[in-house]
């Protein structure tokens, strides 16, 4: 039955039955009917013990099951919700748990079998064994005077659930259904008990895991939706979801979150609305079905039914609504490490390094050890709280001490921590060398924890047994690199043991993403020569493990490294920082570390840095001696004062020089105080700006222009100035801080374009060079640009555009300037602009100068000449160069270089039926709130780096002698922000993808959806010098020659960016604002790349075999192509309108199209994916008047409108 059920879930939405208790109430059963003959003389009242009816009134329960089957239920749920030993003890029936549960399963089995026999055409019907949470909690403290105390513990719950599950299995259930769980630890105990039963019966049933939420959107025990999923996913459930608590409408936002994260089917069965004052559920079947239809429309569920207050009529209405929609598509497994406390911790590329707090370890903190020995657990909790407030993302808890009862201490501490939300929100690392202590801890944690540790030192059998138990408890495992021969100390031994452990664990079904290897951080520079390579070999082994053992993590206890230098914290901090710096680059992504015992790598004094690197990397045989000599030299110094003095000598400079230093170095901490101090010494606020800030800004601008300073540093300098000037603003009459020195520059992104990253960078760099800036923002009307320029008296106008249609808006601006008789210089820039287009299309429309600049640094040079003594010479040279470009363009792009359209069409690519790739399925897929962590790996960092003006190949630029340091800092900043974006969900990634039947008709692609035919006209290359004259339509099978398909998509990474950037700017962080926009832009491209991978491998499914390495993907070494509208092969942005309609993209994703076919948010893409193996990226290039007229006719627009849409393609 299991495989059959999985198959059905993949084909349609499966219907679960409704409320059992609701239906029992309708029978109005009396006390004697509950008792039956067997319990006629029972010493307690039994009315209300609904589970007992499976024994005493099986015909009533059978009638209820039958009614739900006739209403359309595929799955009926047994009358056994409370048939566990704990709940039945209220009636003193605990010894009957097995009999009641078996009878409940037998009644349901018999009813389902009878129905299938009578209705063979209806298909299979399944029995799901209901297991409720009990009335007690193992996570929630009930005595506030003793928060370690619990009503029930893990082992008590396992004992309570075991006979219930045994009865359900023996009675014929097809599924075990854990439902209405308010405490995840209870649920984990039920899952554990099921594993025990399955092992004893030799039969494993699928599991449905369903939690219930409070009004806060969390479980009663405090977990978020995501943390709940992470904590139960180890059960590999048939489905996971929610029931009860809410009506369908109230449950929707939480269901969306579950559907976004779950890698298995999703189930939902809400109540019939919310209860009224009398506790009755009043929502009609029709109303509930309408509300649940929104689940189906959004593609959120695979299994749907009803809970409290629902009846067969409700299920009939829900089944009818579900019939019209496909099930939620099953996502591709992401194989990422998910941990959880009350909140989730996803460990992937966005997370960076996971800091594990070491101070709640009796070996890592003398204070903590003393508090535990003295029984002062409340005070010990404060140590954990401080670790988390200090940045620890996981806390390591260890009680390995001869004077401490390890199991008891672990249970008490974890139970007390569970009552402290600020502690319980993070995952825990349960640390002990005793298996008894580890298991005690595992039985107390409702989230997904990490066990530290297991190893092969006691042999394979013990290793695998403990790994299996860790898996069943729902935890990840640190695997120490020990084996029967002892500790793996050198590189060769480390990789040997790691490979063996990995092979054993993965063969046993342990997920690689839940393996955390610890290659053993050992003390170096001990005076024993053999120890000198330990750190280097750890780093080498880390790199090998991450490269050769897919999916795993690597951790280490960092403080062990510097054991030889106890008492010399300056040296220890440097060693830890150097080790972490190189370890992280090698792939170290977990570390048990005290943040107070590390320094910023960049701030370590050069001598100490060189010595520490010599030791850590084993670069010199005398490295240990040299570092020991240094340690002796500094021993006894007052380190804090000495370090502060060494690092802050500049603070003793006069205030003007301090401001200058802070500006050039980008140090914002005390700039406001310094600015006010300068006023106190007699300067006016404007004099402080002119004499202190502006010279520093100009020097930074000069350094940037000379290539001696890079853009990220310039932006940080601008942030310092903004903060300093902000402190002076209240002291300046009228609040004007405008410097009166240099020229006024008006900047704008033209109408139809929402991109402003490049413009913002130009603005910052120009400000650093003393220009007065007024930025009108994006989507600025032509008249507003010209009016503002005249009213403000602008000396230069800067126009920015990213998409091709915006080029026409630039022409409009210069035409309006010409009409009004002004001659203000205009500088144009942006991805779609070029020197040729400026010379050929824009400059001839205007009598004033029109200058094209590639980037911010060229802009500074150009403006320096434009407003300098060489102005006339510069303008004369500009006119001469633009005239040459026009002549050259006319010679090479005249119609004489193009084939006639009819001839070009004969030189097309011919697609054959055997080249068609049939998709696994067609239709639309929604990908809403897509996990950023699944996209990060597809970021092309070379484009990100070059956006900041750092030219060079990736990743070689990271090691460049002149640019490497700044490139590394920039990437570190980017990854830090990506982590913040992912953790705080600051950006939302939404997409919609559709695979549709299609055919070509001439140069048109015709797409079919639900009986509609939508024409997407294409252009054809007419160049006389190409081997083939291609059109995208060539790669879709012609009409009448067979079935073919195209994939259309729209994707955005820009939702939330406006709020993020606004917040950063309001806090004075212009650097962060630009960084965020550039990252969102890269994320959009990466998102599209990730979608393309998913289409090729899963949705369309024409790419098989091993997953292609990311670098191969970014290089385009795959079958077919992804063409975004505006690309050279499909340059018409207006086709987005038809695609948006086909995909219903605006409603599904929230993306909107502007009048000029720009997508809002701007960090978005829309395009087409084709599967033909012969297709490669190509450029349509120039077209003649004949093809323009032909295209306009097929597009049903005027030739003038076609010219506006295709300015770069017109001869």
ABEGO torsion letter per residue (X at the ends): XAAAAAAAAAABBBBBBBBAAAAAAAAGBBAAAAAEAAAAABABBABGBAAAAAAABAAAAAAAAAAAAAAGBABBBBBAAAABAAAAAAAGAAAAAAAAAAAAAAAAAAAAAAAAAABAAAEBBBBBBBBBAEABBAABBABAABAABBABBAAAAAAAAAAAAAAAAAAGBABBBBBGBABAAAAAAAAAAAAAAAAAAGBBBBBBBBBBBBAAGBBAAGBBAAAAAAAAAAAGBABBEBBEGBBAAAAAAAAAAAAAABABBBBBBBBBEBBBAAGBBABBAAAAAAAAAAAAAAGABABBBBBBGBBAAAAAAAAAAAAABBBBBBBBBAGBBBBBBABBBBBBAAAEBBBBBAAABAAABAAAAAAAAAGBAAAAAAAAAAAAAAGBABBBBBABBAABBAAAAAAAAAAAAAABAAAAABBBBBBBABAAAAAAAAAABABBBBBOBBBAAAEAAAAAAAAAAAAAAGBBBBBBBBBAAEBBABAAAAAAAAAAAAAAAAAAGBBAAABBBBAGBBBBGAGBAAAAAAAAAAAAAAAAAAAABBGBBBBBBAAAAAAAABGBAAAAAAAAAAAAAAAAAAGBABBBBBAAABBBAAABBAAAAAAAAAAAAGABAAAAAAAAAAAAAABGBBAAAAAAAAAAAAAABBAAAAAAAAAAAGBAAAAAAAAAAAAAAGBBAAAAAAAAAAAAAAAAAAAAAAGABBAAAAAAAAAAAAAAAAAAAAABBGGBABBAABBBBBBBBBBGBABAAAAAAAAAAAAAAGBBBBBAEBGBBAAAAAAAAAAAGBABBBBBBABAAAAAAAAAAAAAAAAAGBABBBBBBEAABBAAAAAAAAAAABABBBBBBABAAAAAAAAAAAABAAAAAAAAAAAAAAAAAAAAAAAAABAAABBBAAAAAAABBBBBAAABBBBABBEBBBBBGBBAAAAAAABBAAAAAAAAGBBEBOAAAAABAAAAAAAAAAAAAAAAAAAAAAAAGABBBBBBBBBBBBBBBEABBBBBBGGBBBBBBBBBBABAABABBBBAAAABBBBGAEBBBBBBBBBBAABGAAAAAAAAAAAGBAAAAAAAAAAAAAAAAAAAAAAAAAAAAAAAGABBEBBBBAAAAAAGBBBEBBBBBGBAABABAAAAAAAAAAAGAAAAAGBBBBAAGBBOBABBBBBBBBABAABBBBBAEBBBAAAAAAAAAAAGBBAAAAAAABAAABX
